Amino acid sequence: MEELVSLTGVTRTVRLPDDQELHILRGVDLAVHAGDHTAVIGRSGCGKSTLLNLLGLLDLPTSGELRFQGTPVEQLRDNERAVLRGSSVGFVFQQFNLLPGRSALENVITPLLYAKGAQFWRRRELAMDMLDRVGLAQRADTLPNMLSGGEQQRVAIARALVRRPRLILADEPTGALDVDTGQSVMALLDTVATESGAALITITHDVNVAALARACYRLEAGVLTSAEIPARVPA
């Protein structure tokens, strides 16, 4: 399988107001290939969000090398990273981040407004097709506040996948859902990602979510280590 994104010796350090340095990530090595489903587990404050920002091309390492599809990201200009991120990375967030005044369909269309060529001109058709794939075609004209939590998350998934990204980043995607809905959402996300041939990276503290992955890592105090895929905990 093609190596999609890799981190080699990556660190991330920020300087605090008192001029002290806070070392968030320490020498992280990670390689993710097309079609992988990888979970990164860890407690709050361990650096998961920082790692997600690097993987999603929102930030750059302090040191080390980050490559996306073989290209060293540090060599790209800001606008080049933004274009690559928009076309190749899909984000699924815990809080959904849907536009409140827009229908489900309009929310899914939003990423396609920045597309070019056929994706732009077929944006409504593509968005409806993706809503249908997540089982919400009949709710296309519904505003987010009229959708259940599970339905909102499925709209968020459709929005993340509508441009057929190579990499899907799910940040605590079930944190705002009940157990049954969360499991259904993760199964759906895994299925759609597999059908699309995309890599899926789930950032989570939930062992039941991590148990659905095919590779698992633990992040603790900024250090990433390989971990066994956890067994599911009965509800």
VOZABA-706765 format. One record per residue (C-alpha): x, y, z negated. Coordinates in steps of 0.25 Angstrom, whole numbers, plus 2048, in hexadecimal, padded with zeros to 3 digits. Example, Ala and Ser with C-alpha at 12.3 -4.5 7.8 and 13.67 -1.06 7.14 Angstrom:
SITE	x	y	z
SITE	831	7EE	7E1
SITE	837	7FC	7E3
//
This chain:
SITE	x	y	z
SITE	800	800	800
SITE	804	80E	803
SITE	80A	816	7F7
SITE	800	822	7F5
SITE	806	829	7E9
SITE	812	827	7E1
SITE	819	82E	7D5
SITE	827	82C	7D2
SITE	82D	831	7C5
SITE	823	83B	7C4
SITE	822	845	7B8
SITE	819	850	7B5
SITE	81D	85B	7AB
SITE	817	868	7A7
SITE	81C	873	79F
SITE	814	877	793
SITE	812	886	78E
SITE	81C	884	783
SITE	826	880	78E
SITE	826	871	78A
SITE	825	867	795
SITE	81A	85D	795
SITE	81D	850	79C
SITE	810	84B	7A2
SITE	815	840	7AB
SITE	823	839	7A9
SITE	829	832	7B5
SITE	81C	82C	7BB
SITE	81E	821	7C6
SITE	811	81D	7CE
SITE	80E	818	7DC
SITE	800	816	7E1
SITE	7FD	810	7EE
SITE	7F1	811	7F7
SITE	7E5	808	7F2
SITE	7EB	808	7E4
SITE	7E2	80A	7D8
SITE	7EB	80E	7CC
SITE	7E6	812	7BE
SITE	7EE	81C	7B5
SITE	7EA	81B	7A7
SITE	7EE	823	79B
SITE	7E9	82B	78F
SITE	7E6	83A	790
SITE	7F2	843	791
SITE	7FB	838	797
SITE	7FD	83F	7A4
SITE	7F2	839	7AD
SITE	7EC	846	7B2
SITE	7FA	84B	7B6
SITE	7FD	83E	7BD
SITE	7F0	83F	7C5
SITE	7F3	84D	7C9
SITE	800	848	7CF
SITE	7FA	83D	7D6
SITE	7EF	846	7DB
SITE	7FA	850	7E1
SITE	7F4	85B	7D7
SITE	802	85C	7D1
SITE	810	859	7D3
SITE	81A	851	7CA
SITE	825	859	7C2
SITE	82F	84E	7C7
SITE	82F	841	7CE
SITE	828	83E	7DB
SITE	819	83D	7DF
SITE	816	838	7ED
SITE	809	837	7F4
SITE	809	82E	801
SITE	818	82F	801
SITE	819	83E	800
SITE	820	845	7F4
SITE	815	84E	7EF
SITE	81F	858	7EA
SITE	823	85B	7F8
SITE	815	85F	7FC
SITE	810	86E	7FB
SITE	804	871	7F2
SITE	7FA	871	7FE
SITE	800	864	804
SITE	7FD	85D	7F7
SITE	7EF	863	7F6
SITE	7EC	85E	804
SITE	7F2	850	801
SITE	7EA	850	7F4
SITE	7DD	854	7FB
SITE	7DE	849	805
SITE	7E4	83E	7FE
SITE	7E0	83F	7EF
SITE	7D2	83D	7E9
SITE	7D0	841	7DA
SITE	7C5	83B	7D1
SITE	7C4	842	7C4
SITE	7BD	83E	7B7
SITE	7B4	84A	7B7
SITE	7B0	849	7C6
SITE	7B3	858	7C9
SITE	7A7	858	7D2
SITE	7A2	866	7D8
SITE	795	868	7D0
SITE	78E	870	7DA
SITE	791	867	7E6
SITE	789	85A	7E9
SITE	790	84C	7E8
SITE	792	84D	7F7
SITE	798	85B	7F7
SITE	7A2	857	7EC
SITE	7A7	84B	7F4
SITE	7A8	854	801
SITE	7B1	85E	7F9
SITE	7BE	857	7FC
SITE	7BB	856	80B
SITE	7BA	865	80C
SITE	7C9	865	80C
SITE	7CA	85A	816
SITE	7CD	85B	825
SITE	7C8	855	832
SITE	7BE	84A	831
SITE	7BE	84A	822
SITE	7B9	858	821
SITE	7AF	857	82C
SITE	7A9	84A	827
SITE	7AA	84F	818
SITE	79B	84D	815
SITE	79A	83F	81C
SITE	7A7	83B	815
SITE	7A2	840	807
SITE	794	839	809
SITE	79B	82C	80C
SITE	7A4	82D	800
SITE	798	830	7F7
SITE	791	824	7FD
SITE	79D	81B	7FA
SITE	79C	81F	7EB
SITE	78D	81C	7EB
SITE	788	82B	7EB
SITE	784	82E	7F9
SITE	776	830	7F3
SITE	77B	83B	7E9
SITE	782	843	7F4
SITE	77A	84F	7F1
SITE	77A	84F	7E2
SITE	781	859	7D9
SITE	78C	853	7CF
SITE	783	857	7C3
SITE	778	84E	7C8
SITE	782	842	7C9
SITE	785	838	7BE
SITE	794	837	7BA
SITE	796	82B	7C2
SITE	790	831	7CE
SITE	799	83D	7CC
SITE	7A5	835	7CB
SITE	7A1	82E	7D8
SITE	7A0	83B	7DF
SITE	7AE	83F	7DA
SITE	7B3	832	7DF
SITE	7AD	834	7ED
SITE	7B3	842	7ED
SITE	7C1	83C	7EA
SITE	7C0	832	7F5
SITE	7B9	839	800
SITE	7C6	83E	807
SITE	7CB	82F	806
SITE	7D7	833	7FD
SITE	7E3	82A	7FC
SITE	7E4	82C	7ED
SITE	7D9	82C	7E3
SITE	7DB	832	7D5
SITE	7D1	82F	7CA
SITE	7D3	836	7BD
SITE	7CB	830	7B2
SITE	7C0	82D	7BC
SITE	7B7	826	7B2
SITE	7B9	82F	7A6
SITE	7AC	836	7A7
SITE	7A4	829	7AA
SITE	79E	81E	7A2
SITE	7A5	811	7A3
SITE	79B	80A	7AD
SITE	79B	816	7B7
SITE	7AA	818	7B5
SITE	7AD	809	7B9
SITE	7A4	80B	7C5
SITE	7AB	818	7C9
SITE	7B8	811	7C8
SITE	7B4	805	7D1
SITE	7AE	80F	7DB
SITE	7BB	817	7DB
SITE	7C4	80B	7DD
SITE	7BB	805	7E8
SITE	7BB	812	7F0
SITE	7CA	814	7EE
SITE	7CD	806	7F3
SITE	7C4	807	7FF
SITE	7CB	814	802
SITE	7D9	80E	800
SITE	7DC	819	7F6
SITE	7E4	818	7EA
SITE	7DD	81B	7DD
SITE	7E4	820	7D0
SITE	7DB	820	7C4
SITE	7E0	829	7B8
SITE	7D9	823	7AC
SITE	7D9	820	79D
SITE	7CE	816	79F
SITE	7D3	807	79F
SITE	7C6	803	7A7
SITE	7C9	80C	7B2
SITE	7D8	808	7B2
SITE	7D4	7FA	7B3
SITE	7CE	7FC	7C1
SITE	7DC	800	7C7
SITE	7E6	7F7	7CD
SITE	7F2	7FD	7C7
SITE	7F3	805	7BA
SITE	7FC	80E	7B3
SITE	7FD	815	7A5
SITE	801	823	7A3
SITE	806	826	795
SITE	80E	833	791
SITE	810	836	7A0
SITE	816	828	7A3
SITE	810	81F	7AD
SITE	811	810	7AB
SITE	80B	804	7B2
SITE	800	7FE	7AA
SITE	7F7	7F1	7AB
SITE	7E9	7F3	7B0
SITE	7E1	7F3	7A4
SITE	7D5	7EA	7A1
SITE	7C7	7F0	7A1
SITE	7C1	7F3	794
SITE	7B2	7EE	793
SITE	7A8	7F9	791
//
